């Protein structure tokens, strides 16, 4: 995976469940850190080089941070309470 060269660089994405820091490279995205808020736990998944998902989960809330470089470097957050 190539996260060092080119791309948009480091980016921190805040959510209710925690903060995810990723590095956008020219052809991939890499997780730098996932820091959960109090009461949350973090899990990560990456099914391809260009998309990374960090999920912060508590007893009654879930924050899903998705970072991608396809078609351009971007991140989205989905908040769900239950």
PyMOL Python script that loads the backbone (N, CA, C, O; Angstrom):
from pymol import cmd

cmd.read_pdbstr("""\
ATOM      1  N   UNK A   1       0.844  -1.178   0.000  1.00  0.00           N
ATOM      2  CA  UNK A   1       0.000   0.000   0.000  1.00  0.00           C
ATOM      3  C   UNK A   1       0.885   1.236   0.000  1.00  0.00           C
ATOM      4  O   UNK A   1       1.919   1.273   0.667  1.00  0.00           O
ATOM      5  N   UNK A   2       0.475   2.232  -0.744  1.00  0.00           N
ATOM      6  CA  UNK A   2       1.301   3.418  -0.914  1.00  0.00           C
ATOM      7  C   UNK A   2       0.589   4.635  -0.339  1.00  0.00           C
ATOM      8  O   UNK A   2      -0.263   5.236  -0.994  1.00  0.00           O
ATOM      9  N   UNK A   3       0.945   4.992   0.887  1.00  0.00           N
ATOM     10  CA  UNK A   3       0.342   6.158   1.523  1.00  0.00           C
ATOM     11  C   UNK A   3       1.356   7.270   1.724  1.00  0.00           C
ATOM     12  O   UNK A   3       1.003   8.357   2.183  1.00  0.00           O
ATOM     13  N   UNK A   4       2.602   7.013   1.389  1.00  0.00           N
ATOM     14  CA  UNK A   4       3.646   7.992   1.665  1.00  0.00           C
ATOM     15  C   UNK A   4       3.760   9.039   0.566  1.00  0.00           C
ATOM     16  O   UNK A   4       4.043  10.205   0.841  1.00  0.00           O
ATOM     17  N   UNK A   5       3.544   8.629  -0.666  1.00  0.00           N
ATOM     18  CA  UNK A   5       3.798   9.520  -1.797  1.00  0.00           C
ATOM     19  C   UNK A   5       2.550  10.288  -2.199  1.00  0.00           C
ATOM     20  O   UNK A   5       1.466   9.714  -2.301  1.00  0.00           O
ATOM     21  N   UNK A   6       2.703  11.594  -2.427  1.00  0.00           N
ATOM     22  CA  UNK A   6       1.626  12.392  -2.990  1.00  0.00           C
ATOM     23  C   UNK A   6       0.376  12.391  -2.140  1.00  0.00           C
ATOM     24  O   UNK A   6       0.425  12.165  -0.931  1.00  0.00           O
ATOM     25  N   UNK A   7      -0.734  12.646  -2.786  1.00  0.00           N
ATOM     26  CA  UNK A   7      -2.003  12.621  -2.078  1.00  0.00           C
ATOM     27  C   UNK A   7      -2.208  13.829  -1.195  1.00  0.00           C
ATOM     28  O   UNK A   7      -1.426  14.779  -1.228  1.00  0.00           O
ATOM     29  N   UNK A   8      -3.254  13.787  -0.412  1.00  0.00           N
ATOM     30  CA  UNK A   8      -3.677  14.936   0.404  1.00  0.00           C
ATOM     31  C   UNK A   8      -3.015  14.971   1.777  1.00  0.00           C
ATOM     32  O   UNK A   8      -3.175  15.951   2.505  1.00  0.00           O
ATOM     33  N   UNK A   9      -2.269  13.917   2.153  1.00  0.00           N
ATOM     34  CA  UNK A   9      -1.562  13.921   3.429  1.00  0.00           C
ATOM     35  C   UNK A   9      -2.439  13.555   4.611  1.00  0.00           C
ATOM     36  O   UNK A   9      -3.464  12.891   4.459  1.00  0.00           O
ATOM     37  N   UNK A  10      -2.023  14.000   5.796  1.00  0.00           N
ATOM     38  CA  UNK A  10      -2.713  13.650   7.035  1.00  0.00           C
ATOM     39  C   UNK A  10      -4.024  14.401   7.175  1.00  0.00           C
ATOM     40  O   UNK A  10      -4.128  15.568   6.798  1.00  0.00           O
ATOM     41  N   UNK A  11      -5.027  13.717   7.725  1.00  0.00           N
ATOM     42  CA  UNK A  11      -6.311  14.347   7.958  1.00  0.00           C
ATOM     43  C   UNK A  11      -6.943  13.678   9.177  1.00  0.00           C
ATOM     44  O   UNK A  11      -6.968  12.451   9.270  1.00  0.00           O
ATOM     45  N   UNK A  12      -7.455  14.485  10.113  1.00  0.00           N
ATOM     46  CA  UNK A  12      -8.146  13.958  11.287  1.00  0.00           C
ATOM     47  C   UNK A  12      -9.637  14.189  11.127  1.00  0.00           C
ATOM     48  O   UNK A  12     -10.083  15.299  10.839  1.00  0.00           O
ATOM     49  N   UNK A  13     -10.401  13.121  11.320  1.00  0.00           N
ATOM     50  CA  UNK A  13     -11.856  13.170  11.147  1.00  0.00           C
ATOM     51  C   UNK A  13     -12.505  12.995  12.515  1.00  0.00           C
ATOM     52  O   UNK A  13     -12.436  11.909  13.091  1.00  0.00           O
ATOM     53  N   UNK A  14     -13.139  14.051  13.051  1.00  0.00           N
ATOM     54  CA  UNK A  14     -13.814  13.921  14.343  1.00  0.00           C
ATOM     55  C   UNK A  14     -15.205  13.314  14.187  1.00  0.00           C
ATOM     56  O   UNK A  14     -15.882  13.530  13.181  1.00  0.00           O
ATOM     57  N   UNK A  15     -15.616  12.559  15.191  1.00  0.00           N
ATOM     58  CA  UNK A  15     -16.980  12.039  15.238  1.00  0.00           C
ATOM     59  C   UNK A  15     -17.395  11.993  16.700  1.00  0.00           C
ATOM     60  O   UNK A  15     -16.578  12.222  17.591  1.00  0.00           O
ATOM     61  N   UNK A  16     -18.655  11.701  16.943  1.00  0.00           N
ATOM     62  CA  UNK A  16     -19.134  11.617  18.324  1.00  0.00           C
ATOM     63  C   UNK A  16     -18.394  10.513  19.079  1.00  0.00           C
ATOM     64  O   UNK A  16     -18.125  10.642  20.274  1.00  0.00           O
ATOM     65  N   UNK A  17     -18.065   9.426  18.374  1.00  0.00           N
ATOM     66  CA  UNK A  17     -17.447   8.276  19.028  1.00  0.00           C
ATOM     67  C   UNK A  17     -15.938   8.331  19.150  1.00  0.00           C
ATOM     68  O   UNK A  17     -15.349   7.506  19.848  1.00  0.00           O
ATOM     69  N   UNK A  18     -15.300   9.284  18.487  1.00  0.00           N
ATOM     70  CA  UNK A  18     -13.852   9.370  18.571  1.00  0.00           C
ATOM     71  C   UNK A  18     -13.271  10.075  17.368  1.00  0.00           C
ATOM     72  O   UNK A  18     -13.991  10.602  16.521  1.00  0.00           O
ATOM     73  N   UNK A  19     -11.939  10.072  17.312  1.00  0.00           N
ATOM     74  CA  UNK A  19     -11.241  10.742  16.218  1.00  0.00           C
ATOM     75  C   UNK A  19     -10.409   9.729  15.456  1.00  0.00           C
ATOM     76  O   UNK A  19      -9.679   8.936  16.050  1.00  0.00           O
ATOM     77  N   UNK A  20     -10.524   9.762  14.139  1.00  0.00           N
ATOM     78  CA  UNK A  20      -9.716   8.900  13.280  1.00  0.00           C
ATOM     79  C   UNK A  20      -8.753   9.785  12.489  1.00  0.00           C
ATOM     80  O   UNK A  20      -9.167  10.765  11.870  1.00  0.00           O
ATOM     81  N   UNK A  21      -7.473   9.435  12.514  1.00  0.00           N
ATOM     82  CA  UNK A  21      -6.486  10.155  11.721  1.00  0.00           C
ATOM     83  C   UNK A  21      -5.989   9.223  10.625  1.00  0.00           C
ATOM     84  O   UNK A  21      -5.551   8.103  10.888  1.00  0.00           O
ATOM     85  N   UNK A  22      -6.068   9.713   9.390  1.00  0.00           N
ATOM     86  CA  UNK A  22      -5.671   8.908   8.242  1.00  0.00           C
ATOM     87  C   UNK A  22      -4.653   9.681   7.414  1.00  0.00           C
ATOM     88  O   UNK A  22      -4.556  10.905   7.496  1.00  0.00           O
ATOM     89  N   UNK A  23      -3.900   8.938   6.620  1.00  0.00           N
ATOM     90  CA  UNK A  23      -3.006   9.561   5.648  1.00  0.00           C
ATOM     91  C   UNK A  23      -3.492   9.189   4.258  1.00  0.00           C
ATOM     92  O   UNK A  23      -3.607   8.014   3.910  1.00  0.00           O
ATOM     93  N   UNK A  24      -3.772  10.220   3.475  1.00  0.00           N
ATOM     94  CA  UNK A  24      -4.166  10.009   2.087  1.00  0.00           C
ATOM     95  C   UNK A  24      -2.921  10.030   1.220  1.00  0.00           C
ATOM     96  O   UNK A  24      -2.216  11.037   1.160  1.00  0.00           O
ATOM     97  N   UNK A  25      -2.650   8.923   0.550  1.00  0.00           N
ATOM     98  CA  UNK A  25      -1.573   8.881  -0.421  1.00  0.00           C
ATOM     99  C   UNK A  25      -2.137   9.022  -1.820  1.00  0.00           C
ATOM    100  O   UNK A  25      -3.340   9.212  -2.000  1.00  0.00           O
ATOM    101  N   UNK A  26      -1.275   8.929  -2.796  1.00  0.00           N
ATOM    102  CA  UNK A  26      -1.751   9.088  -4.174  1.00  0.00           C
ATOM    103  C   UNK A  26      -2.629   7.916  -4.612  1.00  0.00           C
ATOM    104  O   UNK A  26      -3.510   8.083  -5.456  1.00  0.00           O
ATOM    105  N   UNK A  27      -2.392   6.728  -4.040  1.00  0.00           N
ATOM    106  CA  UNK A  27      -3.157   5.558  -4.480  1.00  0.00           C
ATOM    107  C   UNK A  27      -3.824   4.796  -3.343  1.00  0.00           C
ATOM    108  O   UNK A  27      -4.443   3.758  -3.577  1.00  0.00           O
ATOM    109  N   UNK A  28      -3.708   5.292  -2.118  1.00  0.00           N
ATOM    110  CA  UNK A  28      -4.309   4.557  -1.013  1.00  0.00           C
ATOM    111  C   UNK A  28      -4.507   5.432   0.195  1.00  0.00           C
ATOM    112  O   UNK A  28      -4.038   6.570   0.240  1.00  0.00           O
ATOM    113  N   UNK A  29      -5.209   4.892   1.182  1.00  0.00           N
ATOM    114  CA  UNK A  29      -5.429   5.582   2.450  1.00  0.00           C
ATOM    115  C   UNK A  29      -5.008   4.636   3.565  1.00  0.00           C
ATOM    116  O   UNK A  29      -5.336   3.450   3.535  1.00  0.00           O
ATOM    117  N   UNK A  30      -4.275   5.163   4.556  1.00  0.00           N
ATOM    118  CA  UNK A  30      -3.783   4.357   5.675  1.00  0.00           C
ATOM    119  C   UNK A  30      -4.250   4.956   6.987  1.00  0.00           C
ATOM    120  O   UNK A  30      -4.337   6.175   7.131  1.00  0.00           O
ATOM    121  N   UNK A  31      -4.547   4.097   7.933  1.00  0.00           N
ATOM    122  CA  UNK A  31      -4.919   4.544   9.270  1.00  0.00           C
ATOM    123  C   UNK A  31      -3.668   4.925  10.050  1.00  0.00           C
ATOM    124  O   UNK A  31      -2.714   4.150  10.125  1.00  0.00           O
ATOM    125  N   UNK A  32      -3.676   6.125  10.632  1.00  0.00           N
ATOM    126  CA  UNK A  32      -2.593   6.549  11.516  1.00  0.00           C
ATOM    127  C   UNK A  32      -2.987   6.271  12.961  1.00  0.00           C
ATOM    128  O   UNK A  32      -2.213   5.680  13.714  1.00  0.00           O
ATOM    129  N   UNK A  33      -4.201   6.700  13.356  1.00  0.00           N
ATOM    130  CA  UNK A  33      -4.676   6.409  14.710  1.00  0.00           C
ATOM    131  C   UNK A  33      -6.187   6.452  14.757  1.00  0.00           C
ATOM    132  O   UNK A  33      -6.830   7.132  13.957  1.00  0.00           O
ATOM    133  N   UNK A  34      -6.746   5.717  15.705  1.00  0.00           N
ATOM    134  CA  UNK A  34      -8.181   5.742  15.987  1.00  0.00           C
ATOM    135  C   UNK A  34      -8.306   5.871  17.501  1.00  0.00           C
ATOM    136  O   UNK A  34      -8.002   4.934  18.238  1.00  0.00           O
ATOM    137  N   UNK A  35      -8.758   7.040  17.961  1.00  0.00           N
ATOM    138  CA  UNK A  35      -8.818   7.318  19.396  1.00  0.00           C
ATOM    139  C   UNK A  35     -10.284   7.424  19.809  1.00  0.00           C
ATOM    140  O   UNK A  35     -10.941   8.418  19.498  1.00  0.00           O
ATOM    141  N   UNK A  36     -10.804   6.411  20.506  1.00  0.00           N
ATOM    142  CA  UNK A  36     -12.222   6.446  20.883  1.00  0.00           C
ATOM    143  C   UNK A  36     -12.486   7.440  22.020  1.00  0.00           C
ATOM    144  O   UNK A  36     -11.635   7.664  22.881  1.00  0.00           O
ATOM    145  N   UNK A  37     -13.682   8.025  21.999  1.00  0.00           N
ATOM    146  CA  UNK A  37     -14.140   8.845  23.115  1.00  0.00           C
ATOM    147  C   UNK A  37     -14.434   7.930  24.304  1.00  0.00           C
ATOM    148  O   UNK A  37     -14.497   6.708  24.164  1.00  0.00           O
ATOM    149  N   UNK A  38     -14.613   8.544  25.477  1.00  0.00           N
ATOM    150  CA  UNK A  38     -14.896   7.761  26.683  1.00  0.00           C
ATOM    151  C   UNK A  38     -16.151   6.912  26.483  1.00  0.00           C
ATOM    152  O   UNK A  38     -17.195   7.417  26.071  1.00  0.00           O
ATOM    153  N   UNK A  39     -16.037   5.621  26.778  1.00  0.00           N
ATOM    154  CA  UNK A  39     -17.172   4.716  26.654  1.00  0.00           C
ATOM    155  C   UNK A  39     -17.311   4.063  25.288  1.00  0.00           C
ATOM    156  O   UNK A  39     -18.191   3.225  25.088  1.00  0.00           O
ATOM    157  N   UNK A  40     -16.453   4.437  24.347  1.00  0.00           N
ATOM    158  CA  UNK A  40     -16.491   3.853  23.014  1.00  0.00           C
ATOM    159  C   UNK A  40     -15.301   2.928  22.803  1.00  0.00           C
ATOM    160  O   UNK A  40     -14.278   3.052  23.476  1.00  0.00           O
ATOM    161  N   UNK A  41     -15.445   1.996  21.858  1.00  0.00           N
ATOM    162  CA  UNK A  41     -14.316   1.185  21.418  1.00  0.00           C
ATOM    163  C   UNK A  41     -14.209   1.331  19.905  1.00  0.00           C
ATOM    164  O   UNK A  41     -15.193   1.614  19.221  1.00  0.00           O
ATOM    165  N   UNK A  42     -13.013   1.136  19.404  1.00  0.00           N
ATOM    166  CA  UNK A  42     -12.756   1.359  17.975  1.00  0.00           C
ATOM    167  C   UNK A  42     -12.439   0.045  17.282  1.00  0.00           C
ATOM    168  O   UNK A  42     -11.707  -0.788  17.817  1.00  0.00           O
ATOM    169  N   UNK A  43     -12.992  -0.135  16.093  1.00  0.00           N
ATOM    170  CA  UNK A  43     -12.609  -1.237  15.216  1.00  0.00           C
ATOM    171  C   UNK A  43     -12.363  -0.640  13.828  1.00  0.00           C
ATOM    172  O   UNK A  43     -12.954   0.373  13.455  1.00  0.00           O
ATOM    173  N   UNK A  44     -11.489  -1.285  13.085  1.00  0.00           N
ATOM    174  CA  UNK A  44     -11.180  -0.785  11.747  1.00  0.00           C
ATOM    175  C   UNK A  44     -11.308  -1.911  10.742  1.00  0.00           C
ATOM    176  O   UNK A  44     -11.130  -3.084  11.071  1.00  0.00           O
ATOM    177  N   UNK A  45     -11.620  -1.537   9.513  1.00  0.00           N
ATOM    178  CA  UNK A  45     -11.617  -2.508   8.424  1.00  0.00           C
ATOM    179  C   UNK A  45     -11.181  -1.802   7.159  1.00  0.00           C
ATOM    180  O   UNK A  45     -11.463  -0.623   6.948  1.00  0.00           O
ATOM    181  N   UNK A  46     -10.488  -2.550   6.326  1.00  0.00           N
ATOM    182  CA  UNK A  46     -10.016  -2.015   5.059  1.00  0.00           C
ATOM    183  C   UNK A  46     -10.088  -3.135   4.041  1.00  0.00           C
ATOM    184  O   UNK A  46      -9.280  -4.063   4.060  1.00  0.00           O
ATOM    185  N   UNK A  47     -11.072  -3.037   3.145  1.00  0.00           N
ATOM    186  CA  UNK A  47     -11.272  -4.101   2.167  1.00  0.00           C
ATOM    187  C   UNK A  47     -10.488  -3.842   0.890  1.00  0.00           C
ATOM    188  O   UNK A  47     -10.285  -4.756   0.090  1.00  0.00           O
ATOM    189  N   UNK A  48     -10.041  -2.594   0.689  1.00  0.00           N
ATOM    190  CA  UNK A  48      -9.209  -2.278  -0.465  1.00  0.00           C
ATOM    191  C   UNK A  48      -8.274  -1.140  -0.083  1.00  0.00           C
ATOM    192  O   UNK A  48      -8.496  -0.451   0.913  1.00  0.00           O
ATOM    193  N   UNK A  49      -7.219  -0.946  -0.886  1.00  0.00           N
ATOM    194  CA  UNK A  49      -6.236   0.089  -0.570  1.00  0.00           C
ATOM    195  C   UNK A  49      -6.855   1.481  -0.514  1.00  0.00           C
ATOM    196  O   UNK A  49      -6.386   2.343   0.229  1.00  0.00           O
ATOM    197  N   UNK A  50      -7.925   1.704  -1.311  1.00  0.00           N
ATOM    198  CA  UNK A  50      -8.406   3.072  -1.447  1.00  0.00           C
ATOM    199  C   UNK A  50      -9.513   3.456  -0.469  1.00  0.00           C
ATOM    200  O   UNK A  50      -9.939   4.611  -0.461  1.00  0.00           O
ATOM    201  N   UNK A  51      -9.997   2.517   0.363  1.00  0.00           N
ATOM    202  CA  UNK A  51     -11.080   2.836   1.293  1.00  0.00           C
ATOM    203  C   UNK A  51     -10.819   2.203   2.650  1.00  0.00           C
ATOM    204  O   UNK A  51     -10.465   1.028   2.750  1.00  0.00           O
ATOM    205  N   UNK A  52     -11.005   3.011   3.697  1.00  0.00           N
ATOM    206  CA  UNK A  52     -10.765   2.580   5.078  1.00  0.00           C
ATOM    207  C   UNK A  52     -11.976   2.967   5.912  1.00  0.00           C
ATOM    208  O   UNK A  52     -12.513   4.065   5.764  1.00  0.00           O
ATOM    209  N   UNK A  53     -12.405   2.067   6.789  1.00  0.00           N
ATOM    210  CA  UNK A  53     -13.540   2.352   7.663  1.00  0.00           C
ATOM    211  C   UNK A  53     -13.118   2.175   9.117  1.00  0.00           C
ATOM    212  O   UNK A  53     -12.525   1.161   9.485  1.00  0.00           O
ATOM    213  N   UNK A  54     -13.436   3.187   9.945  1.00  0.00           N
ATOM    214  CA  UNK A  54     -13.222   3.110  11.384  1.00  0.00           C
ATOM    215  C   UNK A  54     -14.589   3.215  12.043  1.00  0.00           C
ATOM    216  O   UNK A  54     -15.345   4.151  11.781  1.00  0.00           O
ATOM    217  N   UNK A  55     -14.902   2.245  12.904  1.00  0.00           N
ATOM    218  CA  UNK A  55     -16.193   2.237  13.596  1.00  0.00           C
ATOM    219  C   UNK A  55     -15.954   2.391  15.094  1.00  0.00           C
ATOM    220  O   UNK A  55     -15.223   1.611  15.705  1.00  0.00           O
ATOM    221  N   UNK A  56     -16.589   3.417  15.674  1.00  0.00           N
ATOM    222  CA  UNK A  56     -16.554   3.636  17.120  1.00  0.00           C
ATOM    223  C   UNK A  56     -17.911   3.227  17.669  1.00  0.00           C
ATOM    224  O   UNK A  56     -18.941   3.729  17.218  1.00  0.00           O
ATOM    225  N   UNK A  57     -17.920   2.298  18.660  1.00  0.00           N
ATOM    226  CA  UNK A  57     -19.170   1.757  19.165  1.00  0.00           C
ATOM    227  C   UNK A  57     -19.244   1.880  20.680  1.00  0.00           C
ATOM    228  O   UNK A  57     -18.275   1.594  21.384  1.00  0.00           O
ATOM    229  N   UNK A  58     -20.420   2.315  21.182  1.00  0.00           N
ATOM    230  CA  UNK A  58     -20.698   2.296  22.618  1.00  0.00           C
ATOM    231  C   UNK A  58     -21.982   1.492  22.818  1.00  0.00           C
ATOM    232  O   UNK A  58     -22.484   0.872  21.880  1.00  0.00           O
ATOM    233  N   UNK A  59     -22.510   1.505  24.044  1.00  0.00           N
ATOM    234  CA  UNK A  59     -23.725   0.743  24.317  1.00  0.00           C
ATOM    235  C   UNK A  59     -24.923   1.277  23.536  1.00  0.00           C
ATOM    236  O   UNK A  59     -25.844   0.521  23.227  1.00  0.00           O
ATOM    237  N   UNK A  60     -24.922   2.582  23.213  1.00  0.00           N
ATOM    238  CA  UNK A  60     -26.106   3.160  22.581  1.00  0.00           C
ATOM    239  C   UNK A  60     -25.821   4.039  21.364  1.00  0.00           C
ATOM    240  O   UNK A  60     -26.704   4.751  20.886  1.00  0.00           O
ATOM    241  N   UNK A  61     -24.582   3.987  20.864  1.00  0.00           N
ATOM    242  CA  UNK A  61     -24.261   4.842  19.717  1.00  0.00           C
ATOM    243  C   UNK A  61     -23.168   4.200  18.871  1.00  0.00           C
ATOM    244  O   UNK A  61     -22.308   3.470  19.365  1.00  0.00           O
ATOM    245  N   UNK A  62     -23.235   4.502  17.568  1.00  0.00           N
ATOM    246  CA  UNK A  62     -22.193   4.042  16.649  1.00  0.00           C
ATOM    247  C   UNK A  62     -21.818   5.196  15.716  1.00  0.00           C
ATOM    248  O   UNK A  62     -22.687   5.847  15.137  1.00  0.00           O
ATOM    249  N   UNK A  63     -20.524   5.436  15.582  1.00  0.00           N
ATOM    250  CA  UNK A  63     -20.006   6.413  14.633  1.00  0.00           C
ATOM    251  C   UNK A  63     -19.149   5.658  13.626  1.00  0.00           C
ATOM    252  O   UNK A  63     -18.210   4.957  14.001  1.00  0.00           O
ATOM    253  N   UNK A  64     -19.476   5.806  12.344  1.00  0.00           N
ATOM    254  CA  UNK A  64     -18.728   5.130  11.289  1.00  0.00           C
ATOM    255  C   UNK A  64     -18.041   6.190  10.426  1.00  0.00           C
ATOM    256  O   UNK A  64     -18.694   7.001   9.769  1.00  0.00           O
ATOM    257  N   UNK A  65     -16.707   6.160  10.446  1.00  0.00           N
ATOM    258  CA  UNK A  65     -15.911   7.087   9.647  1.00  0.00           C
ATOM    259  C   UNK A  65     -15.377   6.315   8.446  1.00  0.00           C
ATOM    260  O   UNK A  65     -14.701   5.298   8.607  1.00  0.00           O
ATOM    261  N   UNK A  66     -15.676   6.792   7.251  1.00  0.00           N
ATOM    262  CA  UNK A  66     -15.194   6.159   6.032  1.00  0.00           C
ATOM    263  C   UNK A  66     -14.296   7.136   5.292  1.00  0.00           C
ATOM    264  O   UNK A  66     -14.726   8.237   4.945  1.00  0.00           O
ATOM    265  N   UNK A  67     -13.058   6.743   5.050  1.00  0.00           N
ATOM    266  CA  UNK A  67     -12.102   7.576   4.309  1.00  0.00           C
ATOM    267  C   UNK A  67     -11.752   6.869   3.013  1.00  0.00           C
ATOM    268  O   UNK A  67     -11.527   5.659   2.995  1.00  0.00           O
ATOM    269  N   UNK A  68     -11.708   7.632   1.929  1.00  0.00           N
ATOM    270  CA  UNK A  68     -11.420   7.048   0.625  1.00  0.00           C
ATOM    271  C   UNK A  68     -10.590   8.006  -0.220  1.00  0.00           C
ATOM    272  O   UNK A  68     -10.584   9.213   0.024  1.00  0.00           O
ATOM    273  N   UNK A  69      -9.896   7.471  -1.204  1.00  0.00           N
ATOM    274  CA  UNK A  69      -9.199   8.305  -2.179  1.00  0.00           C
ATOM    275  C   UNK A  69      -9.815   8.144  -3.575  1.00  0.00           C
ATOM    276  O   UNK A  69      -9.279   8.653  -4.559  1.00  0.00           O
ATOM    277  N   UNK A  70     -10.943   7.434  -3.647  1.00  0.00           N
ATOM    278  CA  UNK A  70     -11.584   7.190  -4.935  1.00  0.00           C
ATOM    279  C   UNK A  70     -12.966   7.823  -4.950  1.00  0.00           C
ATOM    280  O   UNK A  70     -13.805   7.387  -4.161  1.00  0.00           O
ATOM    281  N   UNK A  71     -13.272   8.808  -5.774  1.00  0.00           N
ATOM    282  CA  UNK A  71     -12.419   9.345  -6.839  1.00  0.00           C
ATOM    283  C   UNK A  71     -11.459  10.429  -6.352  1.00  0.00           C
ATOM    284  O   UNK A  71     -10.518  10.784  -7.063  1.00  0.00           O
ATOM    285  N   UNK A  72     -11.689  10.962  -5.137  1.00  0.00           N
ATOM    286  CA  UNK A  72     -10.805  11.983  -4.569  1.00  0.00           C
ATOM    287  C   UNK A  72     -10.734  11.768  -3.068  1.00  0.00           C
ATOM    288  O   UNK A  72     -11.599  11.098  -2.503  1.00  0.00           O
ATOM    289  N   UNK A  73      -9.721  12.321  -2.409  1.00  0.00           N
ATOM    290  CA  UNK A  73      -9.555  12.161  -0.972  1.00  0.00           C
ATOM    291  C   UNK A  73     -10.732  12.806  -0.248  1.00  0.00           C
ATOM    292  O   UNK A  73     -10.974  14.005  -0.385  1.00  0.00           O
ATOM    293  N   UNK A  74     -11.456  12.006   0.516  1.00  0.00           N
ATOM    294  CA  UNK A  74     -12.603  12.517   1.262  1.00  0.00           C
ATOM    295  C   UNK A  74     -12.898  11.584   2.423  1.00  0.00           C
ATOM    296  O   UNK A  74     -12.454  10.436   2.456  1.00  0.00           O
ATOM    297  N   UNK A  75     -13.664  12.110   3.378  1.00  0.00           N
ATOM    298  CA  UNK A  75     -14.093  11.303   4.516  1.00  0.00           C
ATOM    299  C   UNK A  75     -15.542  11.631   4.839  1.00  0.00           C
ATOM    300  O   UNK A  75     -15.977  12.774   4.693  1.00  0.00           O
ATOM    301  N   UNK A  76     -16.276  10.632   5.273  1.00  0.00           N
ATOM    302  CA  UNK A  76     -17.653  10.854   5.689  1.00  0.00           C
ATOM    303  C   UNK A  76     -17.863  10.215   7.048  1.00  0.00           C
ATOM    304  O   UNK A  76     -17.168   9.267   7.414  1.00  0.00           O
ATOM    305  N   UNK A  77     -18.820  10.736   7.789  1.00  0.00           N
ATOM    306  CA  UNK A  77     -19.150  10.221   9.116  1.00  0.00           C
ATOM    307  C   UNK A  77     -20.641   9.919   9.146  1.00  0.00           C
ATOM    308  O   UNK A  77     -21.465  10.744   8.754  1.00  0.00           O
ATOM    309  N   UNK A  78     -20.971   8.719   9.620  1.00  0.00           N
ATOM    310  CA  UNK A  78     -22.382   8.358   9.815  1.00  0.00           C
ATOM    311  C   UNK A  78     -22.601   8.080  11.290  1.00  0.00           C
ATOM    312  O   UNK A  78     -21.962   7.197  11.863  1.00  0.00           O
ATOM    313  N   UNK A  79     -23.503   8.832  11.906  1.00  0.00           N
ATOM    314  CA  UNK A  79     -23.814   8.681  13.329  1.00  0.00           C
ATOM    315  C   UNK A  79     -25.136   7.944  13.480  1.00  0.00           C
ATOM    316  O   UNK A  79     -26.120   8.291  12.827  1.00  0.00           O
ATOM    317  N   UNK A  80     -25.163   6.921  14.343  1.00  0.00           N
ATOM    318  CA  UNK A  80     -26.370   6.160  14.575  1.00  0.00           C
ATOM    319  C   UNK A  80     -26.546   5.941  16.074  1.00  0.00           C
ATOM    320  O   UNK A  80     -25.648   5.421  16.736  1.00  0.00           O
ATOM    321  N   UNK A  81     -27.708   6.340  16.614  1.00  0.00           N
ATOM    322  CA  UNK A  81     -28.031   6.044  18.006  1.00  0.00           C
ATOM    323  C   UNK A  81     -29.037   4.911  18.032  1.00  0.00           C
ATOM    324  O   UNK A  81     -29.881   4.801  17.143  1.00  0.00           O
ATOM    325  N   UNK A  82     -28.947   4.059  19.061  1.00  0.00           N
ATOM    326  CA  UNK A  82     -29.892   2.951  19.162  1.00  0.00           C
ATOM    327  C   UNK A  82     -30.169   2.625  20.607  1.00  0.00           C
ATOM    328  O   UNK A  82     -30.945   1.715  20.897  1.00  0.00           O
TER     329      UNK A  82
END
""", "prot")
cmd.dss("prot")
cmd.show_as("cartoon", "prot")
cmd.util.cbc("prot")
cmd.orient("prot")
